[in-house]
Amino acid sequence: MRKLAKLEIKMVDTRNQYLKIKDEIDNAIQEVINSSQFIQGPVVAEFESEVARYLGVKYAIGCASGTDALQIAMMALDIKPGDEVITTPFTFVATTETIALLGAKPVYVDIDEKTYNIDVDKIEKKINPKTKAIIPVHLYGLPSDMDKIMEIAKAYKLFVIEDAAQAIGAVYKNQKVCTIGDIGCLSFYPSKNLGAFGDAGMVTTNNEELALKIKMIISHGSKNKYYHEILGVNSRLDSIQAAILKVKLKYLEQYSNSRIEAAKKYNERFNGKIDPPYVLPYVKHIFHQYSVRVPGRDKLQDFLKSHGVPSMVYYPVPLHLQQAYRYDYKAGDFPVSEKVARDIISLPMHTELTDEHINFISDKVLEFIKNN
Ligand SMILES: *Cc1c(COP(=O)(O)O)cnc(C)c1O
């Protein structure tokens, strides 16, 4: 009998993705090394203009990480101590962390139970004269309800910064996310949909004045070397990462399609026994994560692990309950976020998933549900 190779299941598989385009990537890296232009080499500007074209936005400015992108965006909008910034408590810490770093206060609005994104009907109640901006996060690759957010922002004269770290390529009513608010922020962390081989990020805008300011901020607040006009940071996109990302950008639509296909297959296998991730009819979800809610989530994780199936919980503790960011918040303040944090689970999702992987994973999940 033929010996079956052990099915190896990974949460993300950037290695096999790389191996398919290894020569192209390796050559791109070598070219940067040959040029010795490691900082602000020509490939950075090339990549920036290709992303701008891909997204349909006027300006795209590379920086060192998605977290920096958020901080730089807020610096460009002059968010300062005493200001308030409205955002979601059910996300990665970066949004809250950067608001706090600038001395402003993160003011949370609970999430919508279907989309896991900020509940737009609850935003207005949190607006006061200190409010300066709203940061919607397009969680798991699903766009937030941008029309309503832009409408509120306009009525109250607030800025909108889109945290599109998980959503490059996602579309809201014919417009890619990251191009709708005043500023958009992207992360190219290795496991993101467009992943570098280290940390990298990007800030996008259609506003020329903001773009010029952002370009200065990422490089010590200076336009001309050694003349510093505004407060800045050192957060440039390095040339090697830009070269890698420029190669991978060509494959991004293909990568998104593989994820969408994998999500469709999970949905089919679960066949209503688990609620599929909710997708509004007028958006394109690019499935950075395939996240579902299963009662007894922790036990499910153990069960999957015992069968060699990895899974992750994004995120187990909402930000208002994190020790570093408690402010005056307490348990019970954002009940939907707290409830979802208890039973959400993200199953393996990447561009290299096969039907065999998906069948095995979904069989195990269904087996757990049947017996619990
Ligand atoms: C990954 C991520 C970030 C931060 O990006 P880094 O590049 O890791 O700094 C910010 N917001 C969200 C929602 C993210 O998922």
The ligand as an ORCA input file, in Angstrom:
! r2SCAN-3c Opt
* xyz 0 1
  C      -1.375     43.974     11.824
  C      -2.260     45.070     12.234
  C      -1.780     46.338     12.553
  C      -0.333     46.656     12.744
  O       0.487     46.336     11.698
  P       2.044     46.044     11.945
  O       2.598     46.112     10.562
  O       2.154     44.699     12.570
  O       2.580     47.116     12.817
  C      -2.693     47.346     12.823
  N      -4.012     47.117     12.808
  C      -4.511     45.897     12.534
  C      -5.986     45.710     12.507
  C      -3.662     44.833     12.248
  O      -4.167     43.630     11.993
*
